[in-house]
Structures are given as structure tokens and as C-alpha cells.
Amino acid sequence: MTGGAFASPTAIALLCIGCAALAAALGAAVTARCVRRRQDKRLLETASYLERAALGRAAALTPTGEDALSKLQDEIVKTVSALRHARAQADEAKASYADNLHNIAHQLKTPLAAQLLAEQRLKRYAGKAACADGTAREADRALDSLELDCIADSLEAQTKRLIKLQDDLLLLARMDSGALEMHPLPQDAFTLLSMAADSLEEIAGSAGVRIEVEDNGDAEVLADAHWICEALMNVMKNCVEHAPRGSVVRAAYRDNPLYLEMRVADEGAGFAPEDLPHLFERFYRGASHAKPGMSSSTGLGLAFARELIERQNGVIRARNAAGKGALFEIRIYHQARCHPRVT
């Protein structure tokens, strides 16, 4: 061929190779740009997710793929979820702290007001006697002994109430801080119920109520004797406070392979329906008030009973008995026993 009308095969081959290389380069550039745009989009989505998370409005962020960015997104989601959970716990603790402060202030209000009233009565009588007789010594002698006894009894009762509140708050602090130690050992059910009943003998006698413990034979449970008795005392005391004068608070127990069940029942009016869901809440004092003269409750007794029982592999529930009165059922579940191997 002449005149350069046709290129040589070598030139054509080189041209094809060049075009292919150019196409490959352009394709790679386009692909890289697309990948970069997708990565930029994912980075923007991640940044937007973090901004929404900071405002508490973060929706789900689903990692797409298995590259480094996807792994980073996955770790970010886990961290945000953990922080959200921690924030919720902090808000709950703050609300609980505020509620506890409010309840404690409310519990202090009544005994302090009663003490202030008693002091005012003392001053009033002293002032009247001083005006009548002219001397402070004669005023002291002129005070009626019966009235003085009444004022002294009021001051003593309110002081005891403050001491009880102090003890309850210290126990509350130990529970919440994890400083309450349990030393479980095999305990006899009848002995536990009898010890709790004996500790309340004076209170029950003042209320005109008897506590009877039914002996149903040998039955053991693994528990801390001190704290399980404390729980039983709180339950029995609640029954005594709501039982009519001349009635009986009955305690019984029964054992089976799964758990030991202890029951405490009174012959009072039972629980109001609106109280049942809240009986074991801290500081709760419901519509079923204790009878006159037995109103020193801080609203913590049943809450303590539940926590002390639950810490010893147990549960407690309350309901109205089929006939009349309130019924508490406590179940302490048996832990696996290791039997010695006989050789």
C-alpha cells in the first residue's frame, strides 16, 4: 500500500492498546470517584448520626459492608447505645434521689412538728405558772404532773420515731451501696418465725394482738438468720399494726423440694385494691392506714422485707385472704445441696 492510506498492523495494535489503557484509566477514575462519593456520603451520614445522638434524637445507623468504615460505624453505634443507657440510668438515679429527699423531708416533718408543739406547751404552762406565782421555781412545781407526763410521752414517742427513721435510712444506704453482707447458713423455719414473733411481743401486746406460730415439723432453709428475721419482723409488724384489738396474727410454713414457704396473715380489713401494686415500694403509705397509736411507720418496712428476701434467693407477695384480712407469702428457694459421696 502506498501513500500512507493504511496504518501498519503494529500501529493499529498500539492504538488499540492506548485506547484500552485510556478507557481503563477513565473507568478507574470514575470508579474511584463513585467510591469516594459513597464514602463521603457514609461519612456525612455518620456525622449526622453523631449530631442527632448528641441531641438525643439518633435513629438507627446500619453499617453497610465489611470495610473499615463499616467497622467504625458499628463501634460508634455501640458506644452511643452504651452512653444512652448510662444517661437513662443517671436520670433514673437522679429522679430516685430527688424522690428520696422529698420522702425523707416528709417523714421528718411530723415528728419535728410534734416535738415543737410539745415544747410550746411546756413554755405556755411555765409562763402561766410564773405569772401566777412570780418565781420560776414555783412555776416548775405548779406544772400539773399528769400534763407533764403527757408531754414527756409525746416527746419520747417522736424521738423514737426519729431514731427509727435514722436506722431505716442507714440500712437503706447500706443496701444501695452494696455494703450489706449476707452470711447464709441452714436455718430452722419454726425457729426463724418464733424469733421474729418474740421480738414483736411488746408491740403486739400494746396493740392487743397475739402472734401465733404454727409448728409444722422440721424444715430448713439456707438464709442469713439476722436479716431473714428482720424481714419477717417487718411483715409481722405490718400485720399487727392493721389487725383489730383482740385478734390473732398467724404465721405458718410448709416445705417442698423447690422452696420453703412462710405465710403471715392477720384478721384486719385487708389491702385496698389501689395499694396492692405499690405495697413494697419505698416510702409508700397507702390508703389502709394503721390503727390509732400504731402510726410510727416510715413506709420502708415492707420495701426492706422484699429486698432482704430477694437477696436470699426468695420472693414475697401480698394479697387479700379468701376469708378476711391480709396475707403475705414468702418463698425461699432451695439452693442445690451437695451430698457427701459414700465409699
C-alpha positions, 0 to 999 in steps of 0.5 A: 500500500502506498501513500500512507492510506493504511496504518501498519498492523503494529500501529493499529495494535498500539492504538488499540492498546492506548485506547484500552489503557485510556478507557481503563484509566477513565473507568478507574477514575470514575470508579474511584470517584463513585467510591469516594462519593459513597464514602463521603456520603457514609461519612456525612451520614455518620456525622449526622448520626453523631449530631442527632445522638448528641441531641438525643434524637439518633435513629438507627445507623446500619453499617453497610459492608465489611470495610473499615468504615463499616467497622467504625460505624458499628463501634460508634453505634455501640458506644452511643447505645452504651452512653444512652443507657448510662444517661437513662440510668443517671436520670433514673438515679437522679429522679430516685434521689430527688424522690428520696429527699422529698420522702425523707423531708416528709417523714421528718416533718411530723415528728419535728412538728410534734416535738415543737408543739410539745415544747410550746406547751411546756413554755405556755404552762411555765409562763402561766405558772410564773405569772401566777406565782412570780418565781420560776421555781414555783412555776416548775412545781405548779406544772400539773404532773399528769400534763407533764407526763403527757408531754414527756410521752409525746416527746419520747414517742417522736424521738423514737420515731426519729431514731427509727427513721435514722436506722431505716435510712442507714440500712437503706444506704447500706443496701444501695451501696452494696455494703450489706453482707449476707452470711447464709447458713441452714436455718430452722423455719419454726425457729426463724418465725418464733424469733421474729414473733418474740421480738414483736411481743411488746408491740403486739401486746400494746396493740392487743394482738397475739402472734401465733406460730404454727409448728409444722415439723422440721424444715430448713432453709439456707438464709442469713438468720439476722436479716431473714428475721428482720424481714419477717419482723417487718411483715409481722409488724405490718400485720399487727399494726392493721389487725383489730384489738383482740385478734390473732396474727398467724404465721405458718410454713410448709416445705417442698423440694423447690422452696420453703414457704412462710405465710403471715396473715392477720384478721384486719380489713385487708389491702385496698385494691389501689395499694396492692401494686405499690405495697413494697415500694419505698416510702409508700403509705397507702390508703389502709392506714394503721390503727390509732397509736400504731402510726410510727411507720416510715413506709420502708418496712415492707420495701426492706422485707422484699429486698432482704428476701430477694437477696436470699434467693426468695420472693414475697407477695401480698394479697387479700385472704379468701376469708378476711384480712391480709396475707403475705407469702414468702418463698425461699428457694432451695439452693442445690445441696451437695451430698457427701459421696459414700465409699 
